[in-house]
Structure formats: C-alpha cells, structure tokens
Amino acid sequence: MPAPPQLPPDLAQRYRIVGSLGAGAMGTVYRAQDLRAGREVALKLLNATGEAQRARFQREGEITAGLVHPHVVRVFSSGVSGQVPWLAYELVPGARPLDVAFEGLDLRARVALLGEVAEALAYAHERGVVHRDVKPENVLVDISGRARLSDFGLAKALDTERLTKTGALLGTPAFMAPEQVSGASAAGAPADVWALGVILYLALTDALPFEGESLIQLGARICQGDFQRPRERDPKLPRELEDVCLHALQLDAGARYPDAGAFAADVQAWLAGRRPVASSTAVGGALRSERRRGAALGAGLAALLGLGALAFVAADSPGAGQDAAAGTPSATRGPTRAELSPLERLRRLARLEQPAEVARLRALGQESAEVRALARELAQAPLFSL
C-alpha cells in the first residue's frame, strides 16, 4: 500500500488512515478510523481543485446526508480542512460492485438486489433527487448481501441551482438515457429508470444492451434504441421480466416508468408471483420500427452531434468541393451535410474518428479545411466531453 496521505492537522486529529479503498476522477477514498466516534469510515478526499468540482463535491455531501435509507450509503460527516474538502461515508463491510455480486447468483437473487437499488432510488426521487449516474460500480453489496446505492456526485436536487452548463453530458455512457446522450432535454427521474433497465438487462443476459466501438457509435445505438430483446438472447427468460426491462428502456422518457418507485413496484410484483404492470402495457415500442427509429435518431442525434445547417462536402466526393467553390450546380456533386440523413452524418463522422481514415485523406490531399473542421466538431461532440 502506498504511504497514507498527509492529512491537515485538524482532520488528522479526528481520523487515522488505515488503508486505501479506491480512487476516481474527483477523489480518493481511504479506510479510516473515526477517533471521536470509535468506528471505521470510508473517508473521501477531493483531488480536483476547480470550483465546479468543489461545488459538485459539496453537493454530493449535502444531498447524500439528507438521504437516510437502508439501501443508501450514509454520510456521517463532511467539511473542509486546510482547503481539502472531505466526506466521511459509512464503511460498507465486504463491499463488492453490483455486477461482481451478480456472479454466481441465480436470476431471482439478482432481481432482488436490483429491487433494493430501485427502492433506494425511489426514496431519492420522492425527495426530488435524481442520481444521474446509476451503474453497477455505484452500487455496493455488503457481506450480508444487502445492496447500497452510493456516489451521488452527479446527483441533481430538483429545487437547487444547476451546476452544469446547458447540454453538458453527465454520467457513464453505457448506462445513460437517450436524453442524457443527446442533451435534448433535462435528465429527470426517467433517466434513472433507464439505467435500472440497463442493469436489469445485464442481470438477465450477462451483457449490456448497448455497445459500440466508439462513443459516437454507442451514442447512436442508445438514441436509436438499437438492441436485442433479452428473450432474443435467451428464450427461456421470464417474459414478465423482459416486459419490465423493455418498459424501462423506452426511447421516449414519458413512456417509461415515471420514477424508480413504479419500477420497484413491478420488480416486487414479479418477485411475489404477481403480474407486473408492464406486462399489461404495450412495450413493443422499445424496439422501434425503422420509420419511428429514424425519427427518433433524427431528433436525438441532431442534438448529439450539433450538426446545425453547416454544409458538408463528403470526403469521398472531391468533385463536390470543386462545384461548390465554383458556385455552379452539378448533378453529380456529393450531398451537403444538410442533405445527409442523420445516420449517414453519423457514419461519416465516425469514419473521421479513425486515425487510418485521417491518414488516408491526408495522403490523397483531401484533408481540406472543411474536413479538418468536421474532425474538430467530432472531438467536441457531447459524447467526448465526459
């Protein structure tokens, strides 16, 4: 273990570092002894120094301290010592991330754990708190098998001032709802419901519904609702649980469960042998027809990629640039960016993401100012601003 950190004097009088528990983008978590309370805690110290990070860290402490629930990791204390913000969390004995805890469990046990997570989120939603980063790594399962929701660092209290810029992308891509990916609308409780649906899909299939070779490709699939139904992977899975999963993964936030409480109720219904509400609802829309899928893609990806009405001359149509420069129409010119379908725009952007494609264009002398501008736009797309 590396040498323990040098705590500010007033913090060192209260806590003694015992070991390291982990580190993230914003902070490091240590196992520590609370010398006043006589108990072990998870002491989280902020590493980042920016004002936005400090404000978010403070908000994490304030929001979590107000959530006292058996399935939420508690905050015992918080403060700033020697310019170092800190949080003292409840230490979860034998903590394992939810996906690790799933290993070796049967489906019923997995769903029961997810039900506990949903109950914790329902409690938060009732108090106007949206987590916005629900994923297996943020659910700790203790040695007794009880799930605890943690890490409210990206949480938003609906009655507090927003700390992020409009359109900022917050969350972990594979578990993000379409409205989070595209930035087209504010992420409310249905975004957490979507994440629960992704985790339920993982519990059912041991796979994620949305994957991609790049963030752009992943974002496109999320915005399209492009995934295999669980029972297409395994026809023996319970149809009622597939219904719950698909209902949570509706592209339209308004068509999902309105909050985690409704999701939890359906999970508990299945566990009790009752028919979930989702099984009585038309959930087939989760996998859209190509026509509706294209419409959803057009709405989501236009915001995702910030395409606007800028003209785009295809890199593989060099004659188009010449026609545009000469100001003469041409029946053989390539389509402009405004004329391309959202999916084709995405494909062309994704091609420019590949280093080999950039090198090919440069070798052909086709790395025009427009192509370079497009590459810069790709790098600045919301999915790259995590």
C-alpha positions in Angstrom: 0.0 0.0 0.0 1.3 3.5 -0.8 2.1 5.9 2.0 -1.0 7.3 3.6 -1.8 11.0 2.7 -0.7 13.8 5.0 -4.0 14.9 6.4 -4.5 18.6 7.5 -3.8 18.8 11.3 -7.5 19.2 12.3 -8.6 16.3 10.1 -5.7 14.1 11.5 -6.9 14.7 15.0 -10.2 13.1 14.1 -9.3 10.4 11.5 -6.5 7.9 11.2 -5.9 6.4 7.8 -5.9 2.6 7.9 -5.8 1.7 4.1 -6.8 2.7 0.6 -10.2 1.8 -0.8 -10.0 3.3 -4.3 -9.7 6.4 -6.4 -11.8 8.1 -9.0 -11.6 11.2 -11.2 -12.5 13.6 -8.4 -11.4 12.0 -5.2 -9.6 9.2 -3.3 -11.3 7.0 -0.7 -9.5 5.7 2.3 -10.4 3.3 5.1 -10.1 5.4 8.2 -10.7 5.2 11.9 -13.0 7.9 13.3 -11.2 8.6 16.6 -14.2 10.5 18.0 -17.0 8.1 17.2 -14.9 5.0 17.6 -15.9 3.5 14.2 -14.3 2.8 10.8 -15.4 5.0 7.9 -14.7 5.5 4.2 -13.0 8.9 4.1 -13.3 10.6 0.7 -10.8 13.4 -0.1 -11.3 15.7 -3.1 -8.4 15.6 -5.5 -9.7 18.1 -8.1 -9.2 21.8 -7.4 -11.6 23.5 -9.8 -14.6 25.5 -8.5 -17.1 23.3 -10.3 -15.6 20.1 -8.9 -15.6 21.6 -5.4 -19.2 22.7 -5.7 -20.2 19.2 -7.0 -18.3 17.5 -4.1 -20.1 19.8 -1.6 -23.4 19.0 -3.3 -22.7 15.2 -3.1 -22.2 15.6 0.7 -25.3 17.7 1.2 -27.6 15.6 -0.9 -26.4 12.2 0.5 -26.5 13.5 4.1 -30.2 14.1 3.5 -30.9 10.6 2.3 -31.2 8.2 5.3 -32.3 4.8 3.9 -31.2 1.2 4.5 -30.1 0.9 0.9 -28.2 4.2 0.6 -24.6 4.6 1.8 -24.8 7.1 4.6 -22.7 10.3 5.0 -21.7 10.7 8.7 -19.8 13.9 8.4 -18.3 16.4 5.9 -16.2 19.5 5.9 -13.2 21.4 4.5 -9.8 21.1 6.3 -6.8 23.0 5.1 -8.5 23.7 1.8 -9.2 20.0 1.4 -12.9 19.1 1.1 -13.8 15.7 2.6 -16.7 13.3 3.2 -16.9 10.6 5.9 -19.1 7.8 4.5 -20.4 4.7 6.2 -17.9 1.9 5.6 -19.7 -1.0 3.8 -18.3 -4.3 5.0 -17.1 -6.6 2.3 -18.3 -4.2 -0.4 -18.5 -5.5 -3.9 -19.8 -3.7 -7.0 -23.3 -5.0 -8.1 -22.0 -6.7 -11.3 -19.4 -8.6 -9.3 -22.1 -9.6 -6.8 -24.3 -10.9 -9.7 -21.7 -13.5 -10.4 -22.8 -16.9 -9.1 -26.3 -15.7 -8.2 -29.5 -17.0 -9.8 -31.8 -14.7 -11.6 -34.2 -14.3 -8.7 -31.4 -13.2 -6.4 -30.1 -10.7 -8.9 -33.5 -9.2 -9.4 -34.0 -9.0 -5.6 -30.7 -7.0 -5.4 -31.9 -4.7 -8.2 -35.2 -4.2 -6.4 -33.2 -2.9 -3.3 -31.4 -0.4 -5.6 -34.8 0.7 -7.1 -36.2 1.2 -3.6 -33.3 3.4 -2.7 -33.7 5.4 -5.9 -37.5 5.7 -5.3 -36.7 7.2 -1.9 -34.4 9.7 -3.5 -36.9 10.5 -6.3 -39.6 11.1 -3.7 -37.3 13.8 -2.2 -36.6 15.5 -5.6 -33.2 13.9 -6.0 -32.1 12.4 -9.4 -28.9 10.4 -9.3 -27.9 10.6 -13.0 -25.1 8.1 -12.7 -26.7 4.8 -11.7 -24.4 1.9 -12.7 -23.2 -1.3 -11.1 -20.0 0.4 -9.8 -22.1 2.8 -7.8 -24.0 0.0 -6.0 -22.1 -1.7 -3.2 -23.3 -5.1 -2.0 -22.2 -5.8 1.6 -21.0 -9.0 3.1 -24.6 -9.9 4.2 -25.9 -9.5 0.6 -27.6 -6.1 1.0 -27.3 -3.5 -1.8 -26.4 0.1 -1.0 -26.6 2.9 -3.6 -23.6 5.3 -3.5 -21.8 8.2 -5.3 -24.3 11.0 -5.6 -21.6 13.2 -7.1 -23.6 13.8 -10.3 -27.0 13.9 -8.5 -29.3 16.8 -9.0 -31.7 18.2 -6.4 -34.6 19.5 -8.5 -35.0 22.5 -6.3 -31.4 23.6 -6.3 -29.4 25.7 -8.8 -27.9 23.7 -11.6 -24.1 23.4 -11.5 -23.6 22.3 -15.1 -23.7 24.1 -18.4 -26.8 23.5 -20.6 -26.2 20.4 -22.7 -23.3 19.1 -20.5 -23.0 15.4 -20.6 -23.0 13.7 -17.2 -22.9 10.0 -16.5 -21.4 6.8 -17.7 -22.2 6.3 -21.4 -23.4 2.7 -21.4 -26.0 3.4 -18.7 -27.1 6.8 -20.0 -30.6 7.5 -21.3 -31.1 9.0 -24.8 -31.9 12.4 -23.3 -28.6 12.4 -21.4 -26.7 11.4 -24.5 -28.3 13.9 -26.8 -28.7 16.7 -24.3 -32.1 17.3 -25.9 -33.9 17.6 -22.6 -33.2 17.7 -18.9 -32.5 14.3 -17.3 -35.1 13.6 -14.6 -36.2 10.5 -12.8 -36.9 8.6 -16.0 -33.2 8.8 -16.8 -32.5 6.8 -13.6 -35.3 4.4 -14.6 -33.5 3.9 -17.9 -30.3 3.0 -16.0 -32.2 0.5 -13.9 -33.4 -1.0 -17.2 -29.9 -1.4 -18.4 -28.9 -3.1 -15.2 -31.9 -5.4 -15.3 -30.8 -6.3 -18.9 -27.4 -7.1 -17.5 -28.9 -9.3 -14.8 -31.0 -11.1 -17.4 -28.4 -11.7 -20.1 -24.9 -11.0 -18.6 -24.5 -8.5 -21.4 -25.1 -4.8 -21.9 -27.9 -3.8 -24.3 -25.9 -1.0 -25.9 -22.3 -1.4 -27.0 -20.1 0.3 -29.6 -16.6 0.5 -30.9 -16.6 4.2 -30.2 -18.5 6.7 -28.1 -20.2 8.0 -31.2 -21.4 4.6 -32.2 -22.5 3.8 -28.7 -24.4 7.1 -28.5 -26.1 6.3 -31.9 -27.3 2.9 -30.7 -28.7 4.4 -27.5 -30.5 7.2 -29.4 -32.0 4.6 -31.8 -32.9 2.1 -29.1 -30.8 -0.4 -31.1 -30.6 -3.6 -29.0 -31.6 -7.2 -28.9 -34.6 -8.0 -26.6 -33.5 -10.2 -23.7 -35.5 -13.1 -24.9 -33.9 -13.0 -28.3 -30.7 -13.8 -26.4 -32.3 -16.4 -24.2 -35.9 -17.5 -25.0 -36.1 -19.2 -21.5 -36.0 -15.8 -19.7 -39.3 -14.8 -18.0 -41.4 -12.8 -20.4 -42.7 -10.6 -17.5 -39.2 -9.5 -16.6 -38.5 -8.8 -20.2 -41.6 -6.6 -20.2 -40.3 -4.7 -17.2 -36.9 -4.2 -18.9 -38.3 -3.0 -22.2 -40.7 -0.6 -20.4 -37.7 1.0 -18.6 -35.8 1.2 -21.9 -38.4 3.1 -23.9 -36.8 5.8 -26.0 -39.4 8.4 -25.0 -38.8 9.3 -21.4 -42.5 9.9 -21.0 -43.3 6.3 -22.0 -41.1 4.7 -19.3 -41.9 4.2 -15.6 -42.3 7.7 -14.3 -39.9 7.1 -11.4 -38.0 4.4 -9.6 -40.9 3.7 -7.3 -43.0 2.4 -10.2 -40.1 0.3 -11.5 -39.6 -1.1 -7.9 -43.3 -2.0 -7.6 -43.1 -4.1 -10.8 -40.0 -5.8 -9.7 -41.6 -6.6 -6.3 -44.7 -7.8 -8.1 -42.6 -10.3 -10.1 -40.8 -11.5 -7.0 -44.1 -12.0 -5.3 -45.5 -14.0 -8.2 -47.9 -11.3 -9.4 -48.2 -9.9 -12.9 -46.1 -6.6 -13.4 -48.0 -3.6 -14.7 -45.5 -3.5 -17.7 -46.9 -6.9 -18.8 -50.3 -5.2 -19.3 -48.8 -2.3 -21.2 -47.8 -2.2 -24.9 -44.0 -2.4 -24.5 -43.2 -3.4 -28.1 -42.3 0.2 -28.8 -38.9 -0.3 -27.1 -37.6 -1.7 -30.3 -39.0 0.8 -32.8 -39.9 0.2 -36.4 -37.4 1.5 -38.8 -39.5 4.5 -39.6 -40.0 5.5 -35.9 -36.4 4.6 -35.2 -35.2 7.0 -37.9 -37.4 9.8 -36.5 -36.0 9.3 -33.0 -32.5 9.2 -34.4 -33.1 12.4 -36.3 -34.2 14.2 -33.1 -31.6 12.7 -30.8 -28.5 12.8 -33.0 -29.0 16.2 -34.4 -28.6 17.5 -30.8 -25.9 14.9 -30.1 -23.6 16.0 -33.0 -24.6 19.6 -33.1 -24.8 19.4 -36.9 -26.9 22.6 -37.5 -27.2 23.7 -41.1 -23.5 23.8 -41.9 -22.6 22.4 -45.3 -20.6 19.2 -45.5 -18.9 18.0 -48.7 -18.2 14.3 -48.4 -14.6 13.5 -48.2 -15.0 10.7 -50.7 -16.6 13.1 -53.3 -13.8 15.5 -54.2 -15.7 16.9 -57.1 -18.4 18.3 -54.9 -16.0 20.7 -53.3 -14.9 22.0 -56.7 -18.5 22.6 -57.7 -19.2 24.5 -54.5 -16.1 26.6 -54.9 -17.1 27.5 -58.5 -20.6 28.3 -57.4 -22.1 26.1 -60.2 -24.7 23.4 -59.7 -23.7 19.8 -60.6 -25.9 16.8 -61.0 -23.0 14.6 -59.8 -21.9 16.6 -56.8 -21.9 14.8 -53.4 -24.6 15.6 -50.8 -24.1 18.5 -48.5 -24.2 18.0 -44.7 -27.7 19.5 -44.6 -28.9 16.9 -47.2 -27.5 13.8 -45.5 -29.6 11.7 -43.2 -28.7 11.8 -39.5 -27.5 8.2 -39.7 -25.2 8.9 -42.7 -23.9 12.0 -41.0 -23.0 9.9 -38.0 -21.3 7.3 -40.2 -19.2 9.9 -41.8 -18.3 11.5 -38.5 -17.4 8.0 -37.1 -15.1 7.4 -40.1 -13.2 10.5 -39.4 -12.7 9.3 -35.8 -10.4 6.5 -37.2 -6.7 7.5 -37.4 -6.4 5.4 -40.6 -9.1 7.4 -42.3 -7.4 10.7 -41.4 -4.1 9.4 -42.7 -5.8 8.3 -46.0 -7.4 11.6 -46.5 -4.1 13.4 -45.9 -2.3 11.1 -48.4 -4.9 11.9 -51.0 -4.6 15.6 -50.4 -8.3 15.6 -49.3 -7.7 16.9 -45.8 -9.5 20.1 -46.7 -10.3 22.9 -44.3 -13.9 21.6 -44.1 -12.7 18.1 -43.3 -10.4 19.4 -40.6 -13.3 21.5 -39.2 -15.5 18.4 -39.2 -12.9 16.4 -37.3 -12.7 19.2 -34.7 -16.5 19.1 -34.4 -16.4 15.4 -33.8 -13.9 15.8 -31.0 -16.2 18.4 -29.4 -19.4 16.4 -29.7 -21.1 15.8 -26.3 -20.0 12.2 -26.0 -16.4 13.4 -25.9 -16.9 15.9 -23.2 -17.2 13.5 -20.3 
